[in-house]
Amino acid sequence: MKSGVRSQKSEFKQRLKEKALQYLQFPLRLTPLWIEAIGMGAVMGAIVDSNKKFKERLKEIDDKIFSFEASDLNKKFYLHIKNGDIKIIPHLAKTPDVVMKGEAKIFFGLLLGKEDPDTVFFSRKLEISGDTSAAIHFKNILNSL
């Protein structure tokens, strides 16, 4: 009996998350990229500053630029790793080292540790091109959080 109730709660939470992401898509489409970059920069800065091991490991992929393209929002931003820090850049004139394409919910799931990077890659929910060794290294750093 209890497992049925847990299952219903789990399903309800999953539907709630999906609806929340669905409702967030519209305002995210309208939000200017520079505002999103500031917000993401603050989030990433807090993550880096709160975890010294994470900050040290970022030095292993120093001076790499990652492009994240949210296909469902038709938006992208760049993440530049420099001196153990992460900078979010809304526009970039040069070619990034790694390009990752997928839906926004996949990126949020990866960032929050709710999605397994290997699973989303092999299920083709996330496309990765460019320097795959840097992408794998970044994935391993995120997994260590």
N, C-alpha and C positions, 0 to 999 in steps of 0.2 A: 504494500500500500504506500509506504513512504517513498519508494523508488518512483512510483507513478507521479506523486506530487512533485518530487525533485525534477522529474522529466518535464512536467508541465511548466515549472518555474524556469527551467533552463530554456525551453522553447520560447516562453514569453520574453525572457531577457534577450534572446537572440533576435526575435522579431522587433523588439524595442530598439535594439542597436541598429538594425537594418533601417527602420523607419527614421531614426535620428540622423543617420548618414544620408538618407534620401532627402530629408528636409534641409539638411545643411548644404546640399549640392547647389541649390539655387542661389543662396547668398554668396557662396564661395565663387560661383561663376561671375558674380558682379563685383566682388571685392578686387580692388586694384592689387596687382602683383607686389608692389613695394610694401603695401600694408601686410600682406601675407608673409613677406620675407622678414619683416620686423618681428611679427608674432612667432614665426618658426625659429628665428634667431634667438629670441628670448627663451623658448622652450629648449632648444638644443644647448644654449649656454648654461641653463640650469642643470641639464643632464651632465654636461661635461664638468662643470664646477663642483657638482656633488659627488663625483666619482673619480678620484685621483688615478686609479688603475686604468680606467677608460681613457682618461686624458693622456696618460703615458703611452698606451697602446696606439692612440691616434698618430703618434709620431712615426709609427711603422709604415704608415701610408701618407707621409707628409707630402704636401704640394700636389695632391690628387684632387681632381674636380669631378664630382658626380652630378649627373643630370637626372632629375626625377620628373617624369612626365605623367600626370594624371589624365589618362585618356578620356575618362568620363566627364572631366571638368574642362578639358581643352586648355590645361595650364601646365607650366613647368617652372621649376626653379633649380638653382644650382647650389651645391654644397661644396665649399672649398675647405679642405683640411690643410691647415698651416700652423706649424709650431705647436702641435698638440691642441689646437683650438679649431672650432668649426665656424665658418662664416657662411651665411645664407646670402646668395646673390640672385636678384630677380632677373637679370639679363647678363649675357656673356658673349663676348665677341669671338672667343676662340673655341675650338672643339674640346668638349669635356673628355676626360679619360674613360669614364664609364657612363653609359646611358641605361636607365631603368625606366620601363614603361609598364603601366598598369592602372587599375582603378584606384581612386583615392582611399577606399576602404581597405585595400590591400596594403597600401603604404602606412596607414594608421595602425593596422593590425601588426605589421612588422615592427613599427616604432614602439608599440605598446607590449610587444612580446606575445601577442595573441595569435600570430600567424607564424608558421614555420617557413623560413626562407626557401629551403629545398623543396618543400611541398608546393608552394606557390609557383616556383620556377618550373618544376617538372610537370605541373598541371597547366602550364602556359598562361597562368594568371598574371605572371610577371615576366617581362622580356628584358634580358640583359645583353648589352653589346658593348664592345670596346675592350678595355683591359680587364678581362675576367678574373685574373689573379688578384687585382686590387679589389674587385667586387667581392670575391670570396673572402679575402682578408677582412674587409669591412663587415661582412656578414658574421664572421667569427668574432670580431670585436663586439658587435651588438649582442651576439649570443652569450658573451661572457658577463654582460651586465647583471 
